[in-house]
């Protein structure tokens, strides 16, 4: 049962609920500029057979360009590379270049090869060995400075990219305000939960819940107060779930989805009722004041997820959403439940 189509449809459903403008090119550029500005100079390691050339490089590289250290010899340099992971390596050894490129590392260093002769064949040999850049040992100081500046710039950009990718993975998986799973995470992983349950014929239930009259709360308390309510609301939901099994995602402004693997209709209904009660009492606290908050719940449960059903995750989401709608329009602060393919309660 492929998930691509289901994920796309679910994303469309969620995007209609919670529009989010993507970062502009200017915002991305500004963010990268800030990160490059505050990052420390990349660490560099010099590994030279020729002590004269090593000394000249040490003199040429200022502390604000690269945080440079020198290895005593090739063996010491390779040992330090394995332990210290410098961002830049400057070497006159083709063997060191080859060994670095053969090393099984996630992010190898930028390698500047200093050739004995400033000739095309020498530079070609360095590039074929795996160097990122080559320079002749008799190159002018301006050219050497330019090559080193290039090494720094590329190393900084790689470091910023790694940090950005790690942060993006974290932020795309986690809602920044409530610290539960994000809408994007739900859109990607809920179909996978359905696939797993279908593969093994296991039960699964989905709960959608929505804070009642949240616009009035925001209007009276302001957005800062509303944010406090959302954080407390998400925390109460999480406390009512099984750690490491059930999970909750914020899929709209004040709407949350709760995924209950290995949980059939009756057990899911019991969880939804417990969560409704946990929201209603005790009162929430905002700026030292007590505030009554309630929520409406819609449940769709399956005692055995069938295999081979098309768009099952999408259908489950729609049924739970319809159940939530009935709760909202039947007085709020209640649970409406539907068994997939059956009646409700």
For each residue, the residues with C-beta under 8 A, 3 or more apart:
1: 194 195 198 307 308 309 310 312
2: 5 6
3: 6 7 191 192 195 313
4: 7 8
5: 2 8 9 311
6: 2 3 9 10 191 194 311 312 313 314
7: 3 4 10 11 187 188 191
8: 4 5 11 12
9: 5 6 12 13 311 314
10: 6 7 13 14 186 187 190 191 313 314 317
11: 7 8 14 15 184 187
12: 8 9 15 16
13: 9 10 16 17 314 317 318 321
14: 10 11 17 18 183 186 187 251 252
15: 11 12 18 19 20
16: 12 13 19
17: 13 14 251 252 253 255
18: 14 15 183 251 252 253 255
19: 15 16
20: 15 183
21:
22:
23: 27 28 31
24: 27 28
25: 28 29
26: 29 30
27: 23 24 30 31
28: 23 24 25 31 32
29: 25 26 32 33
30: 26 27 33 34
31: 23 27 28 34 35 164
32: 28 29 35 36 157 160 164
33: 29 30 36 37
34: 30 31 37 38
35: 31 32 38 39 160 163 164
36: 32 33 39 156 157 160
37: 33 34
38: 34 35
39: 35 36 156 159 160
40: 67
41: 63 64 65 66 67 152
42: 66 67 86 87 88 151 152 155 156 159
43: 66 67 68 69 84 85 86 87 88
44: 61 66 67 68 69 86 87 88 89 90 151
45: 68 69 70 71 77 80 81 84 86 88 89 90 109
46: 54 57 58 68 69 70 71 89 90 91
47: 70 71 74 77 78 89 90 91 93 96
48: 51 53 54 57 70 90 91 92 93 114
49: 74 92 93
50: 53 54 92 137
51: 48 54 55
52: 55 56
53: 48 50 56 57 92 114 137
54: 46 48 50 51 57 58 70
55: 51 52 58 59
56: 52 53 59 60
57: 46 48 53 54 60 61 68 90 114 144
58: 46 54 55 61 68 70
59: 55 56
60: 56 57 141 144 145 148
61: 44 57 58 65 66 68 148
62: 65 66
63: 41 67 68
64: 41
65: 41 61 62 148 149 152
66: 41 42 43 44 61 62 88 148 151 152
67: 40 41 42 43 44 63
68: 43 44 45 46 57 58 61 63
69: 43 44 45 46 80 86
70: 45 46 47 48 54 58
71: 45 46 47 74 76 77 80
72: 76 77
73: 76 77
74: 47 49 71 77 78 93 95 96
75: 78 79
76: 71 72 73 79 80
77: 45 47 71 72 73 74 80 81 89 91 96
78: 47 74 75 81 82 96 99
79: 75 76 82 83
80: 45 69 71 76 77 83 84 86
81: 45 77 78 84 85 86 89 100 103 109
82: 78 79 85 103
83: 79 80
84: 43 45 80 81
85: 43 81 82 105 107 109
86: 42 43 44 45 69 80 81 89 109
87: 42 43 44 109 110 155 158 159
88: 42 43 44 45 66 109 110 111 112 151 152 155
89: 44 45 46 47 77 81 86 96 100 109 110 111 112
90: 44 45 46 47 48 57 112 114 148 151
91: 46 47 48 77 96 97 111 112 113 114
92: 48 49 50 53 113 114 115 116 137
93: 47 48 49 74 96 97
94: 97 98 113 125 126 129
95: 74 98 99
96: 47 74 77 78 89 91 93 99 100
97: 91 93 94 100 101 111 113 126 129 130 131
98: 94 95 101 102 129 130
99: 78 95 96 102 103
100: 81 89 96 97 103 108 109 111 130
101: 97 98 108 111 129 130
102: 98 99
103: 81 82 99 100 108
104:
105: 85 108
106:
107: 85 158 162
108: 100 101 103 105 111
109: 45 81 85 86 87 88 89 100 155
110: 87 88 89 132 133 151 154 155 158
111: 88 89 91 97 100 101 108 130 131 132 133
112: 88 89 90 91 131 132 133 134 135 147 148 151
113: 91 92 94 97 126 127 129 131 133 134 135
114: 48 53 57 90 91 92 134 135 136 137
115: 92 118 119 122 123 125 126 134 135 136 137
116: 92 122 137
117: 121 122 136
118: 115 122 123 135 136 137 138 139
119: 115 122 123 136
120: 123 124
121: 117 124 125
122: 115 116 117 118 119 125 126 134 136
123: 115 118 119 120 126 127 134 136
124: 120 121 127 128
125: 94 115 121 122 128 129
126: 94 97 113 115 122 123 129 131 134
127: 113 123 124 130 131 134
128: 124 125
129: 94 97 98 101 113 125 126
130: 97 98 100 101 111 127
131: 97 111 112 113 126 127 134
132: 110 111 112 151 154
133: 110 111 112 113 147 150 151
134: 112 113 114 115 122 123 126 127 131
135: 112 113 114 115 118 139 143 144 147
136: 114 115 117 118 119 122 123 139
137: 50 53 92 114 115 116 118
138: 118
139: 118 135 136 143 144 147
140: 143 144
141: 60 144 145
142: 145 146
143: 135 139 140 146 147
144: 57 60 135 139 140 141 147 148
145: 60 141 142 148 149
146: 142 143 149 150
147: 112 133 135 139 143 144 150 151
148: 60 61 65 66 90 112 144 145 151 152
149: 65 145 146 152 153
150: 133 146 147 153 154
151: 42 44 66 88 90 110 112 132 133 147 148 154 155
152: 41 42 65 66 88 148 149 155 156
153: 149 150 156 157
154: 110 132 150 151 157 158
155: 42 87 88 109 110 151 152 158 159
156: 36 39 42 152 153 159 160
157: 32 36 153 154 160 161
158: 87 107 110 154 155 161 162
159: 39 42 87 155 156 162 163
160: 32 35 36 39 156 157 163 164
161: 157 158 164 165
162: 107 158 159 165 166
163: 35 159 160 166 167
164: 31 32 35 160 161 167 168
165: 161 162 168 169
166: 162 163 169 170
167: 163 164 170 171
168: 164 165 171 172
169: 165 166 172 173
170: 166 167 173 174
171: 167 168 174 176 182
172: 168 169 182 184 185
173: 169 170 181 182 184 185
174: 170 171 179 180 181 182 185
175: 178 179 180 181 182 183 234 249 250
176: 171 179
177: 227 230 231 250
178: 175 230 231 233 234 250
179: 174 175 176 231 234
180: 174 175 234 237 238 247 248 249 250 256
181: 173 174 175 185 186 189 247 248 249 250
182: 171 172 173 174 175 185 186 249 250
183: 14 18 20 175 186 187 249 250 251 252
184: 11 172 173 187 188
185: 172 173 174 181 182 188 189 249
186: 10 14 181 182 183 189 190 249 251 257 259
187: 7 10 11 14 183 184 190
188: 7 184 185 191 192
189: 181 185 186 192 193
190: 10 186 187 193 194 206 249 257 259 313 317
191: 3 6 7 10 188 194 195 313
192: 3 188 189 195 196
193: 189 190 196 197 204 259 261 313
194: 1 6 190 191 197 198 204 305 312 313 316
195: 1 3 191 192 198 199
196: 192 193 199 200 202 261
197: 193 194 200 201 202 203 204 261 262 302 305
198: 1 194 195 201 305 306 307 308 309 312
199: 195 196 307
200: 196 197
201: 197 198 304 305 307
202: 196 197 261 262 304 305
203: 197 262 263 264 265 267 301 302 303 304 305
204: 193 194 197 259 260 261 262 263 301 302 305
205: 260 263 264 265 267 268 271 299 300 301 302
206: 190 257 258 259 260 268 299 300 301 316 317 320
207: 257 258 260 268 271 272 275 297 298 299 320
208: 251 255 256 257 258 297 298 299 317 320 321 323 324
209: 237 255 256 258 272 275 276 295 296 297 298 324
210: 214 252 254 255 256 295 296 324 328
211: 214 217 229 230 233 254 293 294 295
212: 293 294 295 296 328 332 333
213: 216 217 332
214: 210 211 217 218 226 229 253 254
215: 218 219
216: 213 219 220
217: 211 213 214 220 221 225 226 229 291 293
218: 214 215 221 222 223 225 226
219: 215 216
220: 216 217 225
221: 217 218 224 225 226 228 229 286 287 291
222: 218 225 226
223: 218 226 227
224: 221 227 228
225: 217 218 220 221 222 228 229 286 287
226: 214 217 218 221 222 223 229 230
227: 177 223 224 230 231
228: 221 224 225 231 232 284 286 287
229: 211 214 217 221 225 226 232 233 284 286 291 293
230: 177 178 211 226 227 233 234 250 254
231: 177 178 179 227 228 234 235
232: 228 229 235 236 284 285
233: 178 211 229 230 236 237 254 256 279 284 293 295
234: 175 178 179 180 230 231 237 238 248 250 256
235: 231 232 238 239
236: 232 233 239 240 275 278 279
237: 180 209 233 234 240 241 248 256 258 275 278 279
238: 180 234 235 241 248
239: 235 236 278
240: 236 237 271 274 275 278
241: 237 238 245 246 247 248 258 260 271
242: 245 246
243:
244:
245: 241 242 261 262
246: 241 242 258 259 260 261 263 271
247: 180 181 241 258 259
248: 180 181 234 237 238 241 256 257 258 259
249: 175 180 181 182 183 185 186 190 256 257 259
250: 175 177 178 180 181 182 183 230 234 255 256
251: 14 17 18 183 186 208 255 256 257
252: 14 17 18 183 210 255
253: 17 18 214
254: 210 211 214 230 233
255: 17 18 208 209 210 250 251 252
256: 180 208 209 210 233 234 237 248 249 250 251
257: 186 190 206 207 208 248 249 251 317 320
258: 206 207 208 209 237 241 246 247 248 271 275
259: 186 190 193 204 206 246 247 248 249
260: 204 205 206 207 241 246 263 267 268 271
261: 193 196 197 202 204 245 246
262: 197 202 203 204 245
263: 203 204 205 246 260 267 268 271 301
264: 203 205 267 268 301 302 303 304
265: 203 205 268 269 299 301 302 303 337 339 340 342
266: 269 270 301
267: 203 205 260 263 264 270 271 301
268: 205 206 207 260 263 264 265 271 272 299 301 337
269: 265 266 272 273 299 301 335 337 345
270: 266 267 273 274
271: 205 207 240 241 246 258 260 263 267 268 274 275
272: 207 209 268 269 275 276 297 299 335 337
273: 269 270 276 277 335
274: 240 270 271 277 278
275: 207 209 236 237 240 258 271 272 278 279 295 297
276: 209 272 273 279 280 294 295 297 333 334 335
277: 273 274 280 281
278: 236 237 239 240 274 275 281
279: 233 236 237 275 276 293 294 295
280: 276 277 292 293 294 295 333
281: 277 278
282:
283: 290 291 292 293
284: 228 229 232 233 290 291 292 293
285: 232 288 289 290 291
286: 221 225 228 229 289 291
287: 221 225 228
288: 285
289: 285 286
290: 283 284 285
291: 217 221 229 283 284 285 286
292: 280 283 284
293: 211 212 217 229 233 279 280 283 284
294: 211 212 276 279 280 332 333
295: 209 210 211 212 233 275 276 279 280 333
296: 209 210 212 324 327 328 332 333 334 335 336
297: 207 208 209 272 275 276 323 324 327 334 335 336
298: 207 208 209 320 321 322 323 324 325 326 327 335 336 337 338
299: 205 206 207 208 265 268 269 272 320 323 335 336 337 338
300: 205 206 316 319 320 323 337 338 339 340
301: 203 204 205 206 263 264 265 266 267 268 269 337 338 339 340
302: 197 203 204 205 264 265 305 306 316 339 340
303: 203 264 265 339
304: 201 202 203 264
305: 194 197 198 201 202 203 204 302 312
306: 198 302 309 312
307: 1 198 199 201
308: 1 198
309: 1 198 306 312 315
310: 1
311: 5 6 9 314 315
312: 1 6 194 198 305 306 309 315 316
313: 3 6 10 190 191 193 194 316 317
314: 6 9 10 13 311 317 318
315: 309 311 312 318 319 340
316: 194 206 300 302 312 313 319 320 340
317: 10 13 190 206 208 257 313 314 320 321
318: 13 314 315 321 322
319: 300 315 316 322 323 338 340
320: 206 207 208 257 298 299 300 316 317 323 324 338
321: 13 208 298 317 318 324 325
322: 298 318 319 325 326 338
323: 208 297 298 299 300 319 320 326 327 336 337 338 344
324: 208 209 210 296 297 298 320 321 327 328 336
325: 298 321 322 328 329
326: 298 322 323 329 330 336
327: 296 297 298 323 324 330 332 334 335 336
328: 210 212 296 324 325 332
329: 325 326
330: 326 327 334 336
331: 334
332: 212 213 294 296 327 328
333: 212 276 280 294 295 296
334: 276 296 297 327 330 331
335: 269 272 273 276 296 297 298 299 327
336: 296 297 298 299 323 324 326 327 330 344 345
337: 265 268 269 272 298 299 300 301 323 344 345
338: 298 299 300 301 319 320 322 323 342 343 344
339: 265 300 301 302 303 342 343 344
340: 265 300 301 302 315 316 319
341:
342: 265 338 339
343: 338 339
344: 323 336 337 338 339
345: 269 336 337
